[in-house]
């Protein structure tokens, strides 16, 4: 049972936009701006896509954007492409002794 | 470009101790405020933060694993290690080492490729 809640799957057609939610609490997402998103292809290590809620690392396409409202963070992928089909994970800093918590992951399917 | 590489046994017997090492290249582990982290992923499951270490020796561990986890660093070898005691089949996972870009806040900008550790049941 992950601390952060993500939908198990999200799908969209090429060119569409999709949004993945990540819901936490006042102990994590609601109180801190240290929310990150990762993309993971099967058999590979995760890759940082968004950090500090809405910042993109160098080299990450501007089709990826992040936001936060209250206890929920969101990752939006616009102009969906076949290569976006992967698992996406959110994480957040948390006030608990376990400093970092992850969401359970969302499988993105491109129809 | 920072690169990380995990190494260790592919299989550990139940009740024994697992030790993994992460070798870092492209930058010293002893520089700045970055924390060096271990994350695992059980087969078919999500990511689980295990803990992290700073070159000062400061460590943070997952509450659920705290009693069995120990992390250390060898700056001269540019390596850091994970020790997990009393392993069970539930510890079977791919173990990743990663760099936390900002003070143990969960922004992992560089990752190793991961190493699968199996604990037979």
gemmi code that builds the backbone of each chain (N, CA, C; Angstrom):
import gemmi

chains = {
    "A": [
        ("UNK", (0.844, -1.188, 0.000), (0.000, 0.000, 0.000), (0.884, 1.244, 0.000)),
        ("UNK", (0.878, 1.990, -1.105), (1.710, 3.176, -1.205), (1.084, 4.340, -0.452)),
        ("UNK", (1.945, 5.233, 0.027), (1.461, 6.399, 0.765), (0.761, 7.376, -0.172)),
        ("UNK", (1.297, 7.529, -1.367), (0.699, 8.422, -2.362), (-0.162, 7.584, -3.317)),
        ("UNK", (-1.325, 8.106, -3.668), (-2.283, 7.362, -4.483), (-2.291, 7.842, -5.926)),
        ("UNK", (-2.032, 6.927, -6.821), (-2.100, 7.215, -8.262), (-3.105, 6.270, -8.908)),
        ("UNK", (-3.728, 6.689, -10.020), (-4.576, 5.750, -10.747), (-3.719, 4.641, -11.331)),
        ("UNK", (-4.272, 3.437, -11.403), (-3.495, 2.302, -11.911), (-3.143, 2.476, -13.375)),
        ("UNK", (-4.048, 3.070, -14.127), (-3.795, 3.231, -15.557), (-4.500, 4.457, -16.103)),
        ("UNK", (-3.901, 5.014, -17.124), (-4.460, 6.133, -17.871), (-4.134, 5.886, -19.341)),
        ("UNK", (-5.070, 6.183, -20.207), (-4.809, 5.972, -21.625), (-5.271, 7.165, -22.445)),
        ("UNK", (-4.725, 7.257, -23.640), (-5.103, 8.323, -24.549), (-4.642, 8.007, -25.955)),
        ("UNK", (-5.174, 8.721, -26.884), (-4.804, 8.544, -28.290), (-3.637, 9.454, -28.620)),
        ("UNK", (-2.892, 9.109, -29.651), (-1.778, 9.981, -30.063), (-2.256, 11.413, -30.309)),
        ("UNK", (-1.493, 12.356, -29.795), (-1.827, 13.759, -29.958), (-2.678, 14.345, -28.838)),
        ("UNK", (-3.333, 13.485, -28.095), (-4.163, 13.962, -26.987), (-3.305, 14.324, -25.781)),
        ("UNK", (-3.959, 14.923, -24.790), (-3.309, 15.208, -23.507), (-3.908, 14.313, -22.437)),
        ("UNK", (-3.065, 13.847, -21.536), (-3.546, 13.077, -20.395), (-2.961, 13.669, -19.125)),
        ("UNK", (-3.650, 13.423, -18.023), (-3.180, 13.902, -16.732), (-3.204, 12.761, -15.738)),
        ("UNK", (-2.099, 12.611, -15.014), (-1.978, 11.594, -13.968), (-1.990, 12.307, -12.626)),
        ("UNK", (-2.843, 11.867, -11.745), (-2.922, 12.487, -10.423), (-2.113, 11.699, -9.408)),
        ("UNK", (-1.731, 12.386, -8.353), (-0.949, 11.789, -7.270), (-1.436, 12.453, -5.987)),
        ("UNK", (-2.181, 11.706, -5.186), (-2.815, 12.293, -4.005), (-2.122, 11.852, -2.728)),
        ("UNK", (-1.771, 12.820, -1.928), (-1.120, 12.550, -0.658), (-1.892, 13.166, 0.492)),
        ("UNK", (-1.158, 13.852, 1.365), (-1.779, 14.431, 2.554), (-1.043, 15.710, 2.959)),
        ("UNK", (-1.472, 16.263, 4.077), (-0.801, 17.458, 4.594), (0.607, 17.151, 5.102)),
        ("UNK", (0.922, 15.859, 5.240), (2.252, 15.469, 5.708), (3.273, 15.423, 4.585)),
        ("UNK", (2.800, 15.453, 3.354), (3.729, 15.357, 2.230), (3.386, 16.389, 1.160)),
        ("UNK", (2.648, 15.993, 0.156), (2.386, 16.888, -0.981), (1.787, 18.214, -0.531)),
        ("UNK", (0.884, 18.175, 0.399), (0.185, 19.378, 0.815), (1.051, 20.423, 1.481)),
        ("UNK", (2.203, 20.008, 1.994), (3.028, 20.930, 2.767), (4.384, 21.241, 2.149)),
        ("UNK", (4.751, 20.518, 1.109), (6.095, 20.678, 0.547), (6.057, 20.766, -0.977)),
        ("UNK", (7.050, 21.436, -1.507), (7.159, 21.571, -2.970), (8.105, 20.546, -3.567)),
        ("UNK", (8.546, 19.587, -2.761), (9.457, 18.556, -3.269), (8.637, 17.380, -3.786)),
        ("UNK", (8.004, 17.600, -4.937), (7.257, 16.550, -5.623), (7.940, 16.292, -6.959)),
        ("UNK", (8.212, 15.034, -7.236), (8.885, 14.661, -8.481), (8.085, 13.601, -9.216)),
        ("UNK", (8.357, 13.507, -10.507), (7.722, 12.494, -11.345), (8.803, 11.750, -12.124)),
        ("UNK", (8.587, 10.440, -12.299), (9.545, 9.584, -12.979), (8.830, 8.745, -14.034)),
        ("UNK", (9.512, 8.517, -15.133), (9.033, 7.608, -16.172), (9.907, 6.360, -16.120)),
        ("UNK", (9.278, 5.200, -16.197), (10.027, 3.951, -16.199), (9.532, 3.032, -17.301)),
        ("UNK", (10.428, 2.687, -18.210), (10.132, 1.670, -19.202), (10.429, 0.302, -18.590)),
        ("UNK", (9.754, -0.747, -19.050), (10.000, -2.089, -18.510), (11.468, -2.478, -18.610)),
        ("UNK", (11.993, -2.978, -17.502), (13.379, -3.443, -17.486), (14.423, -2.354, -17.380)),
        ("UNK", (13.974, -1.098, -17.240), (14.913, 0.013, -17.143), (14.769, 0.737, -15.811)),
        ("UNK", (15.771, 1.539, -15.495), (15.695, 2.384, -14.301), (14.756, 3.556, -14.560)),
        ("UNK", (14.146, 4.071, -13.511), (13.307, 5.269, -13.678), (14.139, 6.458, -14.136)),
        ("UNK", (13.437, 7.416, -14.740), (14.075, 8.641, -15.222), (13.304, 9.832, -14.677)),
        ("UNK", (14.018, 10.795, -14.133), (13.390, 11.997, -13.592), (12.798, 12.837, -14.717)),
        ("UNK", (11.516, 13.151, -14.612), (10.825, 13.933, -15.629), (10.430, 15.325, -15.131)),
        ("UNK", (10.079, 15.404, -13.859), (9.666, 16.665, -13.239), (10.204, 16.691, -11.815)),
        ("UNK", (10.715, 17.828, -11.374), (11.117, 17.980, -9.979), (10.568, 19.288, -9.430)),
        ("UNK", (10.489, 19.352, -8.118), (9.932, 20.533, -7.442), (8.607, 20.952, -8.080)),
        ("UNK", (7.734, 20.004, -8.188), (6.345, 20.149, -8.653), (6.236, 20.373, -10.153)),
        ("UNK", (7.013, 21.330, -10.685), (6.740, 21.749, -12.068), (7.987, 22.022, -12.902)),
        ("UNK", (9.151, 21.684, -12.389), (10.386, 21.960, -13.120), (10.839, 20.757, -13.929)),
        ("UNK", (11.284, 21.036, -15.154), (11.793, 19.969, -16.006), (13.313, 19.960, -16.009)),
        ("UNK", (13.913, 18.791, -15.829), (15.376, 18.702, -15.976), (15.759, 19.007, -17.430)),
        ("UNK", (16.997, 19.362, -17.605), (17.501, 19.620, -18.943), (17.291, 18.400, -19.840)),
        ("UNK", (16.773, 18.624, -21.022), (16.589, 17.550, -21.979), (15.210, 16.908, -21.960)),
        ("UNK", (14.389, 17.273, -20.994), (13.030, 16.715, -20.926), (12.094, 17.590, -21.760)),
        ("UNK", (11.303, 16.948, -22.592), (10.405, 17.652, -23.495), (9.400, 18.519, -22.735)),
        ("UNK", (9.076, 19.679, -23.323), (8.079, 20.556, -22.695), (6.664, 20.015, -22.862)),
        ("UNK", (6.525, 18.827, -23.423), (5.222, 18.166, -23.445), (4.853, 17.654, -22.047)),
        ("UNK", (5.845, 17.592, -21.186), (5.627, 17.142, -19.814), (5.541, 18.365, -18.893)),
        ("UNK", (4.474, 18.422, -18.116), (4.324, 19.528, -17.181), (3.730, 19.015, -15.872)),
        ("UNK", (4.071, 19.716, -14.793), (3.595, 19.312, -13.480), (2.939, 20.464, -12.761)),
        ("UNK", (2.051, 20.110, -11.843), (1.360, 21.122, -11.047), (0.941, 20.493, -9.723)),
        ("UNK", (0.443, 21.362, -8.836), (-0.006, 20.880, -7.528), (-1.153, 21.751, -7.045)),
        ("UNK", (-2.141, 21.110, -6.430), (-3.224, 21.834, -5.793), (-3.591, 21.104, -4.522)),
        ("UNK", (-3.393, 21.756, -3.397), (-3.671, 21.104, -2.130), (-2.804, 19.877, -1.923)),
        ("UNK", (-3.439, 18.756, -1.662), (-2.707, 17.513, -1.413), (-2.507, 16.664, -2.670)),
        ("UNK", (-2.845, 17.214, -3.826), (-2.749, 16.450, -5.068), (-1.813, 17.109, -6.069)),
        ("UNK", (-0.869, 16.308, -6.544), (0.012, 16.747, -7.623), (-0.437, 16.083, -8.916)),
        ("UNK", (-0.095, 16.706, -10.027), (-0.519, 16.172, -11.327), (0.608, 16.267, -12.333)),
        ("UNK", (0.668, 15.266, -13.194), (1.585, 15.273, -14.338), (0.729, 15.254, -15.593)),
        ("UNK", (0.949, 16.208, -16.464), (0.236, 16.262, -17.735), (1.200, 15.977, -18.871)),
        ("UNK", (0.800, 15.082, -19.739), (1.566, 14.803, -20.957), (0.705, 15.280, -22.124)),
        ("UNK", (1.206, 16.255, -22.840), (0.464, 16.771, -23.980), (1.059, 16.213, -25.276)),
        ("UNK", (0.259, 16.218, -26.327), (0.733, 15.682, -27.600), (1.227, 14.255, -27.448)),
        ("UNK", (0.396, 13.425, -26.864), (0.777, 12.050, -26.521), (1.415, 11.335, -27.711)),
        ("UNK", (2.526, 10.644, -27.429), (3.243, 9.889, -28.462), (3.411, 8.440, -28.011)),
        ("UNK", (3.661, 7.568, -28.969), (3.817, 6.151, -28.673), (4.920, 5.924, -27.627)),
        ("UNK", (5.959, 6.730, -27.679), (7.096, 6.571, -26.753), (6.742, 6.948, -25.322)),
        ("UNK", (5.575, 7.556, -25.126), (5.155, 7.926, -23.776), (4.552, 6.741, -23.030)),
        ("UNK", (4.343, 5.654, -23.721), (3.780, 4.465, -23.081), (4.813, 3.887, -22.118)),
        ("UNK", (4.490, 3.941, -20.831), (5.429, 3.568, -19.772), (4.697, 3.631, -18.442)),
        ("UNK", (5.415, 3.312, -17.378), (4.904, 3.514, -16.023), (5.437, 4.833, -15.486)),
        ("UNK", (4.576, 5.556, -14.780), (4.958, 6.845, -14.212), (4.733, 6.820, -12.702)),
        ("UNK", (5.722, 7.317, -11.990), (5.668, 7.349, -10.531), (5.848, 8.772, -10.025)),
        ("UNK", (5.086, 9.098, -8.997), (5.303, 10.359, -8.302), (5.981, 10.057, -6.964)),
        ("UNK", (6.660, 11.038, -6.433), (7.116, 10.938, -5.046), (7.108, 12.304, -4.399)),
        ("UNK", (7.233, 12.283, -3.103), (7.210, 13.527, -2.348), (8.056, 13.391, -1.094)),
        ("UNK", (8.616, 14.512, -0.682), (9.222, 14.591, 0.632), (8.085, 14.528, 1.653)),
        ("UNK", (8.384, 13.910, 2.802), (7.372, 13.813, 3.832), (7.958, 14.138, 5.197)),
        ("UNK", (7.113, 14.636, 6.068), (7.558, 15.034, 7.384), (7.857, 13.827, 8.277)),
        ("UNK", (7.415, 12.660, 7.891), (7.628, 11.477, 8.728), (9.102, 11.056, 8.697)),
        ("UNK", (9.443, 10.080, 9.557), (10.822, 9.580, 9.583), (11.237, 9.026, 8.225)),
        ("UNK", (10.300, 8.437, 7.534), (10.552, 8.016, 6.155), (10.464, 9.261, 5.291)),
        ("UNK", (11.550, 9.823, 4.904), (11.605, 11.148, 4.304), (10.997, 11.237, 2.914)),
        ("UNK", (10.980, 10.108, 2.200), (10.506, 10.127, 0.819), (9.475, 9.022, 0.631)),
        ("UNK", (8.348, 9.363, 0.045), (7.300, 8.374, -0.245), (6.973, 8.411, -1.735)),
        ("UNK", (6.625, 7.245, -2.245), (6.283, 7.103, -3.661), (4.807, 6.780, -3.831)),
        ("UNK", (4.305, 7.085, -5.014), (3.004, 6.592, -5.424), (3.153, 5.183, -5.973)),
        ("UNK", (2.028, 4.507, -6.159), (2.060, 3.128, -6.615), (2.342, 2.949, -8.098)),
        ("UNK", (2.334, 4.059, -8.816), (2.637, 3.994, -10.246), (1.391, 3.991, -11.113)),
        ("UNK", (1.504, 4.581, -12.290), (0.413, 4.631, -13.261), (0.934, 4.155, -14.601)),
        ("UNK", (0.238, 3.187, -15.178), (0.616, 2.690, -16.497), (-0.090, 3.528, -17.545)),
        ("UNK", (0.687, 4.170, -18.376), (0.125, 4.984, -19.458), (0.121, 4.171, -20.743)),
        ("UNK", (-1.049, 4.081, -21.334), (-1.196, 3.368, -22.600), (-1.572, 4.352, -23.700)),
        ("UNK", (-0.906, 4.228, -24.816), (-1.217, 5.058, -25.987), (-2.002, 4.193, -26.961)),
        ("UNK", (-3.256, 4.550, -27.145), (-4.181, 3.706, -27.908), (-3.911, 3.729, -29.406)),
    ],
    "B": [
        ("UNK", (29.092, 13.782, -16.629), (27.872, 13.022, -16.414), (28.077, 11.997, -15.300)),
        ("UNK", (27.267, 12.088, -14.289), (27.359, 11.160, -13.178), (26.795, 9.796, -13.586)),
        ("UNK", (27.513, 8.750, -13.225), (27.034, 7.392, -13.477), (27.131, 6.586, -12.188)),
        ("UNK", (26.151, 5.718, -11.983), (26.115, 4.866, -10.806), (25.984, 3.412, -11.245)),
        ("UNK", (26.651, 2.526, -10.516), (26.632, 1.109, -10.854), (26.531, 0.283, -9.577)),
        ("UNK", (25.460, -0.510, -9.480), (25.280, -1.368, -8.325), (26.060, -2.671, -8.514)),
        ("UNK", (26.516, -3.240, -7.414), (27.154, -4.546, -7.465), (26.831, -5.297, -6.176)),
        ("UNK", (26.808, -6.617, -6.296), (26.492, -7.439, -5.138), (25.993, -8.800, -5.567)),
        ("UNK", (25.631, -9.636, -4.610), (25.187, -10.996, -4.925), (23.815, -10.996, -5.567)),
        ("UNK", (23.599, -11.902, -6.482), (22.294, -12.022, -7.110), (21.298, -12.798, -6.255)),
        ("UNK", (21.836, -13.531, -5.293), (20.967, -14.342, -4.448), (21.519, -14.373, -3.034)),
        ("UNK", (20.613, -14.279, -2.072), (20.971, -14.346, -0.658), (20.012, -15.314, 0.032)),
        ("UNK", (20.531, -16.104, 0.920), (19.688, -17.083, 1.618), (18.855, -16.389, 2.694)),
        ("UNK", (17.678, -16.926, 2.955), (16.839, -16.360, 4.027), (17.588, -16.295, 5.349)),
        ("UNK", (17.357, -15.231, 6.075), (17.933, -14.915, 7.383), (19.362, -14.377, 7.288)),
        ("UNK", (19.943, -14.400, 6.100), (21.305, -13.885, 5.965), (21.294, -12.378, 5.687)),
        ("UNK", (22.488, -11.827, 5.514), (22.648, -10.386, 5.326), (22.996, -10.064, 3.884)),
        ("UNK", (22.289, -9.085, 3.329), (22.536, -8.605, 1.970), (23.395, -7.348, 2.035)),
        ("UNK", (24.449, -7.339, 1.243), (25.260, -6.121, 1.128), (25.422, -5.776, -0.346)),
        ("UNK", (25.043, -4.554, -0.681), (25.184, -4.033, -2.038), (26.071, -2.799, -2.007)),
        ("UNK", (26.807, -2.615, -3.081), (27.670, -1.443, -3.216), (27.310, -0.684, -4.473)),
        ("UNK", (27.353, 0.621, -4.377), (27.115, 1.486, -5.524), (28.395, 2.271, -5.800)),
        ("UNK", (28.938, 2.099, -6.990), (30.137, 2.823, -7.387), (29.738, 4.002, -8.263)),
        ("UNK", (30.204, 5.177, -7.885), (29.839, 6.409, -8.567), (31.008, 6.912, -9.396)),
        ("UNK", (30.751, 7.321, -10.609), (31.765, 7.943, -11.448), (31.216, 9.250, -11.996)),
        ("UNK", (32.135, 10.143, -12.374), (31.719, 11.424, -12.932), (31.550, 12.517, -11.917)),
        ("UNK", (31.873, 12.239, -10.682), (31.769, 13.255, -9.640), (31.951, 12.624, -8.276)),
        ("UNK", (32.502, 13.351, -7.322), (32.768, 12.758, -6.009), (31.510, 12.668, -5.152)),
        ("UNK", (31.401, 11.586, -4.408), (30.260, 11.445, -3.501), (30.381, 12.396, -2.320)),
        ("UNK", (31.601, 12.923, -2.136), (31.858, 13.748, -0.954), (31.643, 15.235, -1.194)),
        ("UNK", (31.092, 15.590, -2.331), (30.905, 17.007, -2.624), (29.473, 17.443, -2.378)),
        ("UNK", (29.333, 18.593, -1.730), (28.041, 19.252, -1.649), (27.019, 18.602, -0.744)),
        ("UNK", (25.783, 19.034, -0.902), (24.712, 18.612, -0.024), (23.906, 17.436, -0.519)),
        ("UNK", (24.387, 16.769, -1.557), (23.607, 15.674, -2.124), (23.628, 14.444, -1.236)),
        ("UNK", (22.521, 13.716, -1.270), (22.412, 12.463, -0.557), (22.401, 11.314, -1.550)),
        ("UNK", (22.973, 10.206, -1.156), (23.104, 9.038, -2.004), (22.162, 7.980, -1.470)),
        ("UNK", (21.341, 7.435, -2.357), (20.090, 6.779, -1.968), (19.998, 5.347, -2.491)),
        ("UNK", (19.269, 4.536, -1.740), (18.895, 3.195, -2.197), (17.379, 3.110, -2.307)),
        ("UNK", (16.936, 2.563, -3.403), (15.512, 2.385, -3.710), (15.347, 0.970, -4.233)),
        ("UNK", (14.252, 0.326, -3.904), (14.037, -1.015, -4.432), (12.668, -1.135, -5.093)),
        ("UNK", (12.551, -2.167, -5.909), (11.300, -2.411, -6.631), (11.066, -3.911, -6.659)),
        ("UNK", (10.097, -4.355, -5.882), (9.738, -5.769, -5.883), (9.163, -6.142, -7.243)),
        ("UNK", (9.245, -7.398, -7.617), (8.766, -7.815, -8.952), (7.335, -7.383, -9.218)),
        ("UNK", (7.139, -6.640, -10.279), (5.810, -6.202, -10.674), (5.202, -5.122, -9.801)),
        ("UNK", (5.992, -4.550, -8.903), (5.466, -3.565, -7.956), (6.098, -2.190, -8.163)),
        ("UNK", (5.731, -1.273, -7.292), (6.214, 0.080, -7.390), (7.544, 0.297, -6.690)),
        ("UNK", (7.961, 1.556, -6.655), (9.239, 1.932, -6.072), (9.113, 2.136, -4.569)),
        ("UNK", (10.143, 1.728, -3.846), (10.161, 1.865, -2.389), (11.481, 2.494, -1.968)),
        ("UNK", (11.418, 3.631, -1.310), (12.610, 4.313, -0.800), (13.124, 3.561, 0.413)),
        ("UNK", (14.412, 3.211, 0.404), (15.008, 2.466, 1.514), (15.710, 3.431, 2.476)),
        ("UNK", (16.470, 4.368, 1.916), (17.186, 5.308, 2.752), (18.271, 6.009, 1.979)),
        ("UNK", (18.987, 6.891, 2.669), (20.028, 7.657, 2.000), (21.131, 8.030, 2.977)),
        ("UNK", (22.279, 8.428, 2.403), (23.432, 8.794, 3.210), (24.115, 10.010, 2.609)),
        ("UNK", (24.619, 10.872, 3.478), (25.403, 12.039, 3.085), (26.861, 11.775, 3.454)),
        ("UNK", (27.774, 12.461, 2.768), (29.187, 12.192, 3.048), (29.578, 12.575, 4.463)),
        ("UNK", (28.778, 13.359, 5.130), (29.054, 13.707, 6.525), (28.786, 12.525, 7.462)),
        ("UNK", (28.093, 11.512, 6.911), (27.720, 10.360, 7.726), (26.255, 10.363, 8.128)),
        ("UNK", (25.583, 11.470, 7.886), (24.155, 11.538, 8.187), (23.379, 10.545, 7.336)),
        ("UNK", (22.503, 9.811, 7.981), (21.673, 8.842, 7.272), (20.203, 9.036, 7.627)),
        ("UNK", (19.356, 8.660, 6.697), (17.916, 8.582, 6.914), (17.455, 7.231, 6.379)),
        ("UNK", (16.616, 6.550, 7.143), (16.143, 5.230, 6.734), (14.624, 5.185, 6.742)),
        ("UNK", (14.082, 4.344, 5.865), (12.649, 4.074, 5.866), (12.232, 3.516, 7.224)),
        ("UNK", (11.128, 4.030, 7.711), (10.634, 3.574, 9.020), (10.398, 2.073, 9.023)),
        ("UNK", (9.919, 1.546, 7.903), (9.560, 0.128, 7.850), (10.780, -0.797, 7.798)),
        ("UNK", (11.930, -0.264, 7.422), (13.136, -1.083, 7.283), (14.224, -0.701, 8.289)),
        ("UNK", (13.964, 0.314, 9.068), (14.974, 0.929, 9.919), (15.729, -0.057, 10.795)),
        ("UNK", (15.035, -1.057, 11.310), (15.672, -1.996, 12.235), (16.630, -2.951, 11.527)),
        ("UNK", (16.565, -3.011, 10.193), (17.384, -3.987, 9.463), (18.367, -3.341, 8.486)),
        ("UNK", (18.343, -2.032, 8.374), (19.126, -1.346, 7.351), (20.298, -0.575, 7.954)),
        ("UNK", (21.392, -0.609, 7.221), (22.551, 0.221, 7.570), (23.198, 0.673, 6.265)),
        ("UNK", (23.569, 1.936, 6.211), (24.256, 2.461, 5.029), (25.593, 3.061, 5.430)),
        ("UNK", (26.547, 2.929, 4.527), (27.882, 3.478, 4.773), (28.445, 4.043, 3.479)),
        ("UNK", (29.520, 4.798, 3.611), (30.133, 5.415, 2.453), (31.641, 5.297, 2.543)),
        ("UNK", (32.285, 5.057, 1.408), (33.739, 5.054, 1.300), (34.105, 6.100, 0.256)),
        ("UNK", (34.374, 7.307, 0.715), (34.649, 8.401, -0.209), (35.920, 8.163, -1.014)),
        ("UNK", (36.877, 7.457, -0.441), (38.139, 7.208, -1.152), (37.923, 6.319, -2.377)),
        ("UNK", (36.906, 5.468, -2.304), (36.574, 4.596, -3.435), (35.395, 5.162, -4.242)),
        ("UNK", (34.851, 6.276, -3.769), (33.671, 6.873, -4.388), (32.513, 5.879, -4.457)),
        ("UNK", (32.286, 5.238, -3.323), (31.249, 4.227, -3.230), (30.392, 4.435, -1.981)),
        ("UNK", (29.191, 3.922, -2.035), (28.371, 3.825, -0.837), (27.668, 2.470, -0.853)),
        ("UNK", (27.292, 2.014, 0.331), (26.805, 0.647, 0.452), (25.516, 0.555, 1.247)),
        ("UNK", (24.805, -0.533, 0.989), (23.571, -0.862, 1.697), (23.750, -2.226, 2.346)),
        ("UNK", (23.429, -2.312, 3.615), (23.408, -3.593, 4.314), (22.002, -3.817, 4.835)),
        ("UNK", (21.435, -4.978, 4.503), (20.081, -5.331, 4.938), (20.175, -6.686, 5.615)),
        ("UNK", (19.833, -6.739, 6.882), (19.984, -7.968, 7.654), (18.697, -8.792, 7.659)),
        ("UNK", (18.847, -10.056, 8.045), (17.706, -10.967, 8.242), (16.738, -10.934, 7.067)),
        ("UNK", (17.255, -11.151, 5.880), (16.411, -11.049, 4.679), (15.418, -12.205, 4.595)),
        ("UNK", (14.301, -11.914, 3.961), (13.276, -12.917, 3.664), (12.913, -12.806, 2.197)),
        ("UNK", (12.008, -13.676, 1.754), (11.582, -13.654, 0.360), (10.983, -12.284, -0.005)),
        ("UNK", (10.433, -11.597, 0.971), (9.842, -10.280, 0.721), (10.874, -9.219, 0.335)),
        ("UNK", (12.151, -9.530, 0.534), (13.211, -8.595, 0.152), (13.697, -8.836, -1.268)),
        ("UNK", (13.119, -9.816, -1.944), (13.431, -10.030, -3.359), (12.984, -8.822, -4.154)),
        ("UNK", (13.927, -8.216, -4.863), (13.624, -6.972, -5.568), (14.790, -6.570, -6.448)),
        ("UNK", (14.529, -5.644, -7.341), (15.609, -4.922, -8.024), (15.987, -3.755, -7.115)),
        ("UNK", (17.257, -3.667, -6.798), (17.751, -2.601, -5.938), (18.479, -1.574, -6.806)),
        ("UNK", (18.050, -0.322, -6.667), (18.667, 0.775, -7.389), (19.415, 1.694, -6.418)),
        ("UNK", (20.558, 2.189, -6.856), (21.167, 3.319, -6.154), (20.913, 4.563, -7.011)),
        ("UNK", (20.810, 5.691, -6.343), (20.476, 6.921, -7.051), (21.044, 8.118, -6.297)),
        ("UNK", (21.195, 9.230, -7.007), (21.629, 10.469, -6.374), (20.416, 11.339, -6.105)),
        ("UNK", (20.287, 11.792, -4.875), (19.236, 12.730, -4.524), (19.818, 14.133, -4.673)),
        ("UNK", (19.297, 14.884, -5.630), (19.896, 16.166, -5.992), (19.774, 17.210, -4.888)),
        ("UNK", (18.758, 17.100, -4.065), (18.525, 18.138, -3.066), (18.251, 17.523, -1.705)),
        ("UNK", (19.266, 17.503, -0.856), (19.136, 17.286, 0.582), (18.081, 16.269, 1.009)),
        ("UNK", (18.152, 15.082, 0.442), (17.271, 13.995, 0.888), (15.804, 14.356, 0.777)),
        ("UNK", (15.450, 15.005, -0.323), (14.062, 15.404, -0.519), (13.368, 14.611, -1.610)),
        ("UNK", (14.086, 13.667, -2.217), (13.431, 12.780, -3.165), (13.517, 13.176, -4.613)),
        ("UNK", (14.526, 13.946, -4.997), (14.682, 14.328, -6.397), (15.884, 13.573, -6.972)),
        ("UNK", (15.600, 12.407, -7.523), (16.634, 11.479, -7.945), (16.988, 11.717, -9.401)),
        ("UNK", (18.100, 12.429, -9.624), (18.431, 12.831, -10.986), (19.335, 11.847, -11.708)),
        ("UNK", (20.039, 11.006, -10.999), (20.852, 9.973, -11.636), (20.599, 8.643, -10.931)),
        ("UNK", (20.474, 7.583, -11.729), (20.166, 6.254, -11.223), (21.159, 5.237, -11.763)),
        ("UNK", (21.402, 4.186, -10.985), (22.080, 3.027, -11.512), (21.098, 2.203, -12.330)),
        ("UNK", (21.600, 1.186, -12.986), (20.743, 0.348, -13.824), (19.908, -0.631, -13.016)),
        ("UNK", (20.289, -0.826, -11.748), (19.560, -1.740, -10.879), (20.184, -3.123, -10.873)),
        ("UNK", (20.056, -3.800, -9.741), (20.548, -5.167, -9.624), (19.484, -6.016, -8.941)),
        ("UNK", (19.182, -7.156, -9.535), (18.159, -8.039, -8.988), (18.745, -8.903, -7.879)),
        ("UNK", (18.105, -8.868, -6.744), (18.484, -9.712, -5.622), (17.324, -10.650, -5.321)),
        ("UNK", (17.615, -11.925, -5.309), (16.592, -12.932, -5.042), (16.862, -13.600, -3.704)),
        ("UNK", (15.816, -13.692, -2.905), (15.872, -14.446, -1.652), (14.889, -15.590, -1.797)),
        ("UNK", (15.358, -16.810, -1.922), (14.446, -17.933, -2.135), (13.578, -18.160, -0.905)),
        ("UNK", (12.356, -18.610, -1.184), (11.425, -18.851, -0.057), (11.531, -20.278, 0.457)),
    ],
}
model = gemmi.Model(1)
for chain_id, residues in chains.items():
    chain = gemmi.Chain(chain_id)
    for i, (resn, *xyz) in enumerate(residues, 1):
        res = gemmi.Residue()
        res.name, res.seqid = resn, gemmi.SeqId(i, " ")
        for name, pos in zip(("N", "CA", "C"), xyz):
            atom = gemmi.Atom()
            atom.name, atom.element = name, gemmi.Element(name[0])
            atom.pos, atom.b_iso = gemmi.Position(*pos), 0.0
            res.add_atom(atom)
        chain.add_residue(res)
    model.add_chain(chain)
structure = gemmi.Structure()
structure.add_model(model)
structure.setup_entities()
